[in-house]
Amino acid sequence: MSHIHCINPQCNATNSVDESICQECNTPTTRRYLWVMDGEAQCFEIQTLIDDRFYVINDKVVLDTKPQKIPTFGDDIPSEIIPYQRLFTQKLHLPQVYSAIANTWLLEHQSTPINDSGELVYPHIFPTLHSSWAEASSLRQLNWLWQIGQLWFYLKKQKVLSSFLAEDNLRVDGGIVKIMELSPDNDNKPSLQDLGNLLEPFVKDSQEIIQEVLTNIVLSLQQKLITSTGELIKILDQALFILGEEYYQRKYHILTTTDPGKKRGNNEDACYPPALELKENVSGINTLTIICDGLGGQKGGEIASNLAIKTLEQELTQIYQKQLKDTLYSQNWTPLIDKEKILSALSEANDQITEINNAQGSKDRDRMGTTVVLTLALDHEIYFGHVGDSRIYLITSQGCHQLTVDDDLASREVRLGYSFYREMTSNPQAGALIQALGTDYAKNIRPHIKRIIPDEDCVLLLCSDGLSDFERVEQYWRQEVLPILGEKVSLSESIAHLLDIALTKNGHDNVTIGLVHCQILRMDAQKQRGLSWATLREVLPDLPQPDLSAVTLAKKDDFFERYKYWIAFFLVLVGIILGVFYQSKSSESPSNPSSVNSLYHG
């Protein structure tokens, strides 16, 4: 195995792949396992270096041995690469272009699973969806389908739906669906009927509690009764709501901290809940967590960040205390309700800051503003919203995943197809913000509001760029955050260590951090109703009613296919027994030929 250079620009020592930290400077070893487009690595000799940099692991994967160096790219961007740039906001599920080498392209996925020796847990980075399905919980199985429905919408826009049709291309990283590479549709036009055919083999290995629902969904897709991803997601949302509420329980523990840093005399950051006030076993509106990084000078930045925190907390608390019973526990529940509430609160906070700027006659850089990231756990989901470049990471037992995409110049250039993210890191203007809360009226600001469905214990890490700069979260999450899930460290210990890393490794800016520990428990017995197609019809009157005779035939065919060898063995065994029995009877009969013939001629 080749050696890896330290990512620290002041060090650049080489270390063995199995070394978790640099032996010279103690920086965690950065291992970037990259996917080779179209399997072109099969043209390379295993265990050799390409371009004196990329170590060939197998026919699909190479390892970057010089992660401290900016990758190289060709002058021209071929058409098959453009969808990766257009879909940059979906990088939780899709790879991003990392480099161009030897007439092929390398793709980078977030947080690849590795063992203690730094080697891949799975030869091809992630396991396939098919190989992981049967062992997954009912909540995770529906969660995967929900993500596929979401992705179908985005991939259709870029005409790369064919990416779903190759079984090996659809993989999972714990509860997160991964598409290994994008395949252009060209003359092929995959439909939702094809999606139904893709999902059909999964029905028989689904958990019993969701099998009827999944059967009806697959048949409805195949019979063209579900004609849009919106309809599909609407059904899955209700199924997940019932499953998540009736069969699972969630507990949340929250802690925040903030510090002015080593080079700032003031702190323009702000957080909610207040720093170091531990919240335990909370739910609903009490899970609200906010991090803000103020902009616009000492006084302006402090005012903007604190005003945003105050307004968001007041607005969301008022909304949910007033309408909680009417929205969260209604049979007419819809995720759009909660998204609109969060957007309304962000808009109000934005306009309050904007009005102060306008009243003071502030222009351009003199206008104060703030970044914002927030999380709010509602029922079976966690909503998250952001404006600016503060970040939210999802940390599970398998990996660390950046949920937000920075509102900066680098991200915009990638989305527009002008550059690649790794290429933009060398641009001194790459981190320039393109929007922040309060810099303009709400109609001109585009907050990002999304949701995830946690199906295992996890930690949400919210932070300002005082911690996230220079990939500190990606470097230290294993040592400092992952132990929370194993109850090896407390939130207080973890957040103190993260703050120390930000101050000693970065230290150039204010630092604010929030940790949200989510624990998910499966309840032994259901509290109220079960999950069935009939139950869904109670809240979705327009639910399709597919022809179920198709699934009956499928089950018969599957029975004979599954047990055909046993059936053949049984028939042979019966034949042998009957033969022995007939032979023994014959030996007991008279040997007179005339007597034997009389048996046939009466």
C-alpha positions in Angstrom: 0.0 0.0 0.0 1.2 3.5 -0.9 1.9 6.3 1.6 -0.3 9.4 2.0 0.9 12.9 2.4 -0.3 15.0 5.3 -2.9 17.5 4.4 -1.4 20.1 6.7 0.3 22.6 4.3 2.9 23.4 7.0 3.8 19.7 7.3 3.5 17.6 4.1 5.0 14.6 5.8 4.2 11.1 4.4 2.4 8.5 6.5 1.3 5.0 6.1 -2.4 4.6 5.1 -3.1 2.7 8.4 -1.8 5.7 10.5 -4.8 7.6 11.8 -2.8 10.7 12.5 0.3 12.3 11.0 3.4 11.2 12.9 4.9 14.7 12.5 2.1 17.1 13.3 -0.7 15.0 14.7 -3.2 16.1 12.0 -5.7 13.3 11.2 -4.9 11.4 8.0 -7.1 12.4 5.1 -8.0 9.4 2.9 -10.0 10.2 -0.2 -11.1 7.1 -2.0 -12.4 8.1 -5.4 -14.7 6.4 -7.8 -13.5 6.0 -11.4 -16.2 6.9 -14.0 -17.2 4.1 -16.3 -15.0 1.6 -14.5 -11.9 2.9 -16.4 -9.7 1.8 -13.5 -9.8 -1.7 -15.0 -7.3 -0.3 -17.6 -4.9 0.5 -14.8 -2.7 -2.0 -13.1 -3.8 -2.7 -9.5 -1.5 -1.4 -6.7 0.2 1.1 -9.0 0.3 4.9 -9.0 -1.4 7.0 -11.7 0.1 10.4 -12.4 2.4 9.8 -9.4 -0.6 10.5 -7.2 -3.6 8.1 -7.4 -3.1 4.6 -6.1 -5.2 2.0 -7.8 -7.2 -0.1 -5.3 -9.4 -2.1 -7.7 -11.3 -1.8 -11.0 -13.5 1.0 -9.6 -11.6 2.8 -6.9 -8.4 4.8 -6.5 -6.9 6.5 -3.4 -5.5 10.1 -3.6 -2.0 9.9 -1.9 -1.5 13.7 -2.2 -4.8 15.2 -0.8 -3.0 18.4 0.1 -2.6 19.3 -3.6 -5.3 20.8 -5.7 -6.5 18.3 -8.3 -6.1 19.0 -12.0 -8.9 19.3 -14.6 -9.0 19.5 -18.3 -9.7 22.6 -20.3 -12.9 21.4 -21.7 -15.9 20.1 -19.7 -17.6 17.2 -21.6 -21.4 17.1 -21.7 -21.6 14.0 -19.4 -19.9 16.0 -16.6 -22.3 19.0 -16.6 -25.1 17.2 -14.7 -22.7 16.7 -11.7 -22.3 20.4 -11.5 -26.0 21.2 -12.0 -26.8 18.7 -9.2 -24.2 20.1 -6.8 -26.9 20.8 -4.1 -27.6 17.0 -4.0 -24.1 16.1 -3.0 -25.4 14.2 0.0 -26.5 11.5 -2.5 -24.4 12.2 -5.6 -20.7 12.3 -6.2 -18.8 15.4 -7.2 -16.1 15.7 -9.8 -12.7 15.5 -8.1 -10.1 15.4 -10.9 -9.4 14.4 -14.5 -6.7 11.8 -15.1 -5.6 9.6 -18.1 -8.7 10.4 -20.2 -11.2 9.6 -17.4 -12.8 11.4 -14.4 -12.6 10.7 -10.7 -15.6 11.2 -8.5 -15.7 12.0 -4.8 -18.4 10.8 -2.5 -18.9 12.3 1.0 -17.5 10.3 3.9 -16.6 6.8 2.7 -16.8 4.0 5.3 -13.3 2.9 6.4 -12.0 0.6 9.1 -9.5 1.3 11.9 -6.7 0.7 9.5 -7.9 3.2 7.0 -9.0 0.7 4.4 -12.4 0.5 2.7 -15.1 -1.4 4.6 -16.6 -2.2 1.2 -14.5 -2.9 -1.9 -16.6 -0.5 -4.0 -17.0 2.2 -1.3 -20.6 1.5 -0.4 -22.8 -1.7 -0.3 -25.6 -2.0 -2.9 -29.2 -1.2 -2.0 -30.1 -4.7 -3.0 -27.6 -6.4 -0.7 -28.6 -4.2 2.3 -32.3 -4.3 1.9 -33.4 -7.4 3.8 -31.5 -6.6 7.0 -32.8 -3.0 7.2 -35.5 -1.8 9.5 -39.0 -1.0 8.2 -38.3 2.7 8.9 -35.1 2.6 6.9 -36.6 0.7 4.0 -39.4 3.4 3.6 -36.8 6.1 4.2 -34.7 4.8 1.3 -37.7 4.8 -1.0 -38.6 8.3 0.1 -35.1 9.5 -0.9 -35.3 7.7 -4.2 -38.5 9.5 -4.9 -36.9 12.8 -4.0 -33.9 12.1 -6.2 -36.0 11.0 -9.2 -37.4 14.5 -9.4 -33.9 16.1 -9.6 -32.3 13.6 -11.9 -35.3 13.8 -14.3 -34.5 17.5 -14.8 -31.0 16.7 -15.9 -32.0 13.7 -18.0 -30.0 11.2 -16.0 -32.7 8.9 -14.7 -30.9 6.0 -16.3 -28.6 6.2 -13.2 -31.3 4.3 -11.3 -31.5 1.4 -13.7 -28.2 -0.3 -13.0 -28.4 -2.3 -9.8 -24.7 -1.8 -8.9 -25.1 1.9 -9.3 -27.7 2.3 -6.5 -26.0 2.0 -3.2 -26.4 3.0 0.4 -24.3 4.5 3.2 -26.3 3.5 6.3 -29.6 5.4 5.9 -28.5 7.5 3.0 -29.1 6.5 -0.6 -26.0 6.9 -2.9 -25.8 7.0 -6.7 -22.3 6.1 -7.7 -22.2 7.9 -11.0 -24.7 9.6 -13.4 -25.8 7.9 -16.6 -27.3 10.1 -19.4 -30.6 9.0 -20.7 -29.8 9.7 -24.4 -32.6 8.0 -26.3 -33.8 6.1 -23.2 -36.6 7.8 -21.3 -37.1 6.0 -17.9 -40.6 6.4 -16.4 -42.2 5.8 -13.0 -43.3 2.5 -14.4 -39.6 1.6 -14.7 -39.2 2.7 -11.1 -42.0 0.3 -10.1 -40.2 -2.5 -12.0 -36.9 -1.6 -10.2 -38.6 -1.8 -6.8 -40.6 -5.0 -7.4 -37.8 -7.4 -6.3 -37.6 -5.6 -3.0 -41.2 -6.3 -2.0 -40.6 -10.0 -0.9 -37.7 -9.0 1.4 -39.5 -6.0 3.0 -40.3 -6.0 6.6 -43.8 -7.4 7.2 -45.2 -4.2 8.7 -44.7 -2.3 5.4 -45.1 -5.1 2.9 -48.7 -4.5 2.0 -48.0 -0.7 1.5 -45.0 -1.3 -0.6 -46.8 -3.9 -2.7 -49.5 -1.3 -3.5 -47.0 1.4 -4.2 -45.1 -0.9 -6.7 -48.2 -2.0 -8.4 -49.5 1.6 -8.6 -46.3 2.6 -10.3 -46.3 -0.3 -12.7 -50.0 0.3 -13.6 -49.4 4.0 -14.1 -51.7 5.0 -11.2 -49.0 7.1 -9.7 -48.0 9.6 -12.3 -45.6 12.0 -10.5 -43.0 11.9 -7.8 -45.1 14.3 -5.9 -47.9 11.7 -5.6 -45.3 9.0 -4.6 -43.7 11.2 -1.9 -47.1 12.2 -0.6 -47.9 8.5 0.1 -44.5 7.7 1.5 -44.7 10.8 3.8 -47.9 9.6 5.4 -46.6 6.0 5.7 -43.5 7.3 7.4 -45.5 9.6 9.6 -47.6 6.7 10.9 -44.7 4.3 11.2 -42.5 6.9 12.9 -45.2 8.0 15.4 -46.7 4.6 16.3 -43.7 2.4 16.3 -40.7 4.6 17.2 -39.8 7.0 19.9 -37.1 9.8 19.7 -35.2 11.6 22.4 -33.1 14.7 21.8 -30.3 16.2 23.8 -28.9 19.6 22.9 -25.9 21.8 23.8 -24.3 24.9 22.3 -21.2 27.0 22.9 -19.6 30.1 21.5 -16.2 31.9 21.8 -14.8 35.1 20.2 -11.6 33.3 19.1 -8.0 34.2 19.5 -7.9 37.1 17.0 -11.2 38.9 17.7 -11.9 41.1 20.7 -15.7 40.8 20.2 -18.1 37.9 19.3 -20.4 38.5 16.4 -21.7 34.9 16.6 -24.8 33.9 18.6 -26.6 30.7 19.4 -29.8 29.2 20.8 -30.3 27.6 23.3 -27.9 29.8 25.2 -24.4 28.6 25.5 -23.7 25.6 27.7 -27.4 25.3 28.8 -27.9 21.5 28.3 -31.3 20.4 27.2 -32.2 16.8 27.7 -35.1 14.5 26.6 -36.7 17.3 24.6 -39.0 17.2 21.6 -41.0 19.4 19.2 -40.3 23.1 19.4 -38.0 22.5 22.4 -35.5 21.0 20.0 -35.0 24.3 18.1 -31.2 24.9 17.7 -29.8 28.0 16.0 -26.3 29.2 15.1 -25.7 32.7 13.6 -22.5 34.3 12.4 -22.9 38.1 12.2 -21.5 40.3 9.4 -21.0 44.0 9.1 -18.4 45.1 11.6 -18.3 44.7 15.4 -21.5 46.4 16.3 -23.5 45.5 13.3 -22.6 41.8 13.3 -23.5 41.4 17.0 -26.9 43.2 16.5 -27.8 41.1 13.4 -26.9 37.7 14.9 -28.7 38.3 18.2 -31.7 39.9 16.5 -32.0 36.9 14.2 -31.8 34.4 17.2 -34.4 36.4 19.2 -36.8 36.7 16.3 -36.6 33.1 15.1 -37.1 31.8 18.6 -40.1 34.0 19.3 -41.7 33.4 15.9 -41.4 29.6 15.9 -42.4 29.2 19.5 -45.5 31.3 19.0 -46.4 29.5 15.8 -46.1 26.0 17.2 -47.6 26.7 20.6 -50.6 28.2 18.9 -51.2 25.6 16.2 -49.4 22.5 17.5 -52.5 20.3 18.0 -54.0 21.5 14.7 -51.0 20.6 12.6 -48.7 18.0 14.1 -51.3 15.5 15.2 -53.9 16.0 12.5 -54.7 13.3 10.0 -54.2 16.0 7.4 -50.6 16.4 8.3 -48.3 17.5 5.5 -44.6 18.5 5.6 -45.4 21.6 3.6 -47.0 23.1 6.7 -43.8 23.0 8.7 -41.6 24.2 5.8 -43.9 27.2 5.4 -43.7 28.0 9.1 -39.9 27.9 9.1 -39.7 30.0 6.0 -42.1 32.6 7.5 -39.9 32.9 10.6 -36.7 33.3 8.6 -38.4 35.9 6.4 -39.5 37.9 9.5 -36.0 37.8 11.0 -34.6 38.9 7.7 -36.9 41.8 7.3 -36.3 43.1 10.8 -32.6 43.3 10.2 -33.2 44.8 6.7 -35.4 47.6 8.2 -32.6 48.6 10.6 -30.1 48.7 7.7 -32.5 50.9 5.6 -33.3 53.2 8.6 -29.6 53.8 9.1 -29.0 54.3 5.4 -26.4 51.5 5.3 -25.1 50.6 1.9 -23.3 47.5 0.4 -20.6 46.2 2.8 -21.8 48.6 5.6 -25.1 46.7 5.8 -25.2 44.3 8.7 -26.4 40.7 8.3 -25.9 37.2 9.5 -25.6 33.7 8.4 -28.0 31.2 10.0 -28.4 27.5 10.4 -31.2 25.9 12.4 -32.6 22.5 13.1 -36.0 21.6 14.5 -37.2 18.0 15.2 -40.9 17.5 14.4 -42.5 14.1 14.7 -40.4 11.6 12.8 -38.4 14.3 10.9 -35.7 16.8 11.4 -36.1 20.1 9.5 -33.0 22.2 8.8 -32.7 25.6 7.2 -29.8 27.8 6.3 -28.7 31.0 4.7 -25.0 31.8 4.2 -22.0 29.6 4.9 -22.5 28.3 8.4 -23.0 24.5 8.2 -24.9 21.5 9.5 -23.3 18.0 9.5 -25.1 14.7 10.1 -22.9 12.2 11.9 -23.9 8.6 12.1 -22.0 5.4 13.0 -21.0 5.1 9.3 -19.9 8.6 8.4 -20.0 12.4 8.5 -22.3 14.1 6.0 -22.5 17.8 5.2 -26.2 18.5 4.9 -26.0 22.2 3.8 -24.4 23.8 0.7 -22.6 27.1 1.3 -24.1 30.2 -0.2 -20.7 31.3 -1.5 -19.1 32.1 -4.8 -17.5 28.6 -5.1 -20.8 26.8 -4.8 -22.5 29.2 -7.3 -19.7 28.8 -9.9 -20.0 25.0 -9.6 -23.8 25.0 -10.0 -23.6 27.3 -13.1 -21.1 24.9 -14.7 -18.2 27.3 -14.7 -15.8 25.4 -12.4 -15.3 22.5 -10.0 -15.4 22.8 -6.2 -11.9 21.4 -5.6 -10.6 23.7 -8.3 -12.3 26.8 -6.7 -10.5 26.3 -3.4 -7.5 28.0 -4.8 -9.5 31.1 -5.6 -9.1 33.7 -2.8 -12.7 34.9 -3.5 -14.2 31.4 -3.3 -15.7 31.9 0.2 -17.3 35.3 -0.6 -21.0 35.1 0.4 -23.7 35.5 -2.2 -26.5 36.0 0.3 -27.0 36.4 4.1 -29.9 37.1 6.3 -30.8 40.8 6.5 -28.8 42.1 3.6 -32.0 42.5 1.4 -35.7 42.1 1.7 -37.0 38.6 2.1 -38.4 38.4 -1.4 -34.8 38.6 -2.7 -33.3 36.1 -0.2 -33.6 32.3 -0.9 -33.4 30.3 2.4 -32.8 26.6 2.0 -35.2 24.5 4.0 -35.0 20.7 3.8 -35.8 17.7 6.0 -34.3 14.3 6.8 -35.8 11.2 8.4 -33.4 9.9 11.0 -33.6 6.1 11.2 -30.8 5.5 13.6 -29.0 7.3 16.5 -27.2 10.3 15.1 -25.6 13.7 16.0 -26.3 16.9 14.2 -23.4 19.3 14.3 -24.2 23.0 13.6 -21.3 25.4 13.4 -20.0 28.7 12.1 -17.0 28.7 9.8 -14.7 29.2 12.8 -14.8 25.5 13.1 -15.7 24.2 9.6 -12.9 26.1 7.8 -10.0 23.9 6.6 -12.1 20.8 6.8 -11.7 20.5 10.6 -15.1 18.7 11.0 -14.2 16.2 8.3 -10.8 15.6 10.0 -12.0 15.3 13.6 -15.5 13.9 13.7 -14.4 10.3 14.3 -12.3 11.3 17.4 -14.6 13.9 18.9 -18.2 13.4 17.8 -18.6 9.7 17.0 -18.0 8.6 20.6 -21.2 10.4 21.6 -23.2 7.6 19.8 -21.4 5.0 21.9 -22.0 7.0 25.1 -18.2 7.1 25.5 -18.2 10.9 25.9 -20.8 13.4 26.9 -22.1 16.4 24.9 -20.2 18.7 27.2 -16.9 16.8 26.6 -17.3 16.6 22.9 -18.3 20.3 22.4 -15.3 21.4 24.6 -12.9 19.4 22.5 -14.4 20.8 19.2 -14.0 24.3 20.5 -10.4 23.7 21.5 -9.7 22.3 17.9 -11.3 25.4 16.4 -9.2 27.7 18.6 -5.9 25.9 18.2 -6.1 24.7 14.6 -8.0 27.7 13.2 -8.4 30.5 15.7 -8.9 33.2 13.1 -12.6 33.8 13.7 -15.4 33.6 16.2 -16.5 30.1 16.9 -20.0 28.8 17.6 -21.0 25.1 17.8 -24.2 23.3 18.5 -24.7 19.5 19.1 -28.0 17.8 18.8 -27.9 14.1 19.8 -30.9 12.1 18.5 -31.7 8.7 20.0 -34.3 6.5 18.2 -36.0 3.7 20.1 -38.3 1.0 18.6 -41.3 0.5 20.8 -42.3 -3.0 21.7 -46.0 -2.6 20.9 -47.8 -0.2 18.7 -49.7 2.6 20.5 -52.6 3.0 18.2 -53.2 2.1 14.6 -51.3 -0.2 12.3 -49.9 0.7 8.9 -51.9 -0.5 6.0 -53.2 0.7 2.6 -56.6 1.1 4.2 -55.1 3.3 7.0 -53.5 5.5 4.4 -56.8 5.9 2.5 -58.3 7.4 5.6 -56.0 10.4 5.2 -55.5 10.2 1.4 -58.9 9.7 -0.2 -57.4 9.8 -3.7 -55.1 6.9 -2.9 -54.8 4.6 -6.0 -56.3 1.2 -5.9 -54.1 -1.1 -8.0 -55.1 -4.5 -9.4 -53.8 -6.9 -6.8 -54.1 -10.0 -9.0 -50.6 -9.2 -10.4 -49.0 -9.6 -7.0 -50.8 -13.0 -6.5 -49.2 -14.3 -9.7 -45.9 -12.9 -8.7 -46.1 -14.7 -5.4 -46.9 -18.0 -7.1 -44.1 -17.6 -9.5 -41.8 -16.7 -6.7 -42.8 -19.7 -4.6 -42.0 -22.2 -7.4 -38.8 -20.3 -8.3 -37.6 -20.3 -4.7 -38.5 -23.9 -3.9 -38.1 -25.6 -7.3 -35.0 -27.6 -6.3 -36.8 -28.9 -3.1 -39.9 -29.7 -5.1 -37.8 -31.7 -7.6 -36.0 -33.5 -4.8 -39.3 -34.3 -3.1 -40.8 -35.7 -6.4 -37.7 -37.9 -6.9 -37.9 -39.1 -3.3 -41.6 -40.0 -3.7 -40.8 -41.9 -7.0 -38.0 -43.9 -5.2 -40.3 -44.8 -2.3 -43.2 -45.9 -4.7 -40.7 -47.9 -6.8 -39.4 -49.8 -3.7 -42.9 -50.3 -2.5 -44.1 -51.7 -5.9 -41.0 -54.0 -6.1 -41.6 -55.5 -2.7 -45.3 -56.1 -3.6 -44.3 -57.8 -6.8 -41.9 -60.2 -5.0 -44.7 -61.3 -2.8 -47.0 -62.1 -5.8 -47.2 -65.7 -7.5 -44.8 -66.2 -10.3 -47.4 -68.0 -12.5 -47.4 -66.0 -15.8 -51.1 -66.7 -16.3 -52.0 -65.2 -13.0 -50.0 -62.0 -13.7 -51.5 -61.6 -17.1 -55.0 -61.9 -15.6 -54.3 -58.6 -13.7 -54.3 -56.7 -17.1 -56.9 -58.6 -19.1 -59.5 -59.2 -16.4 
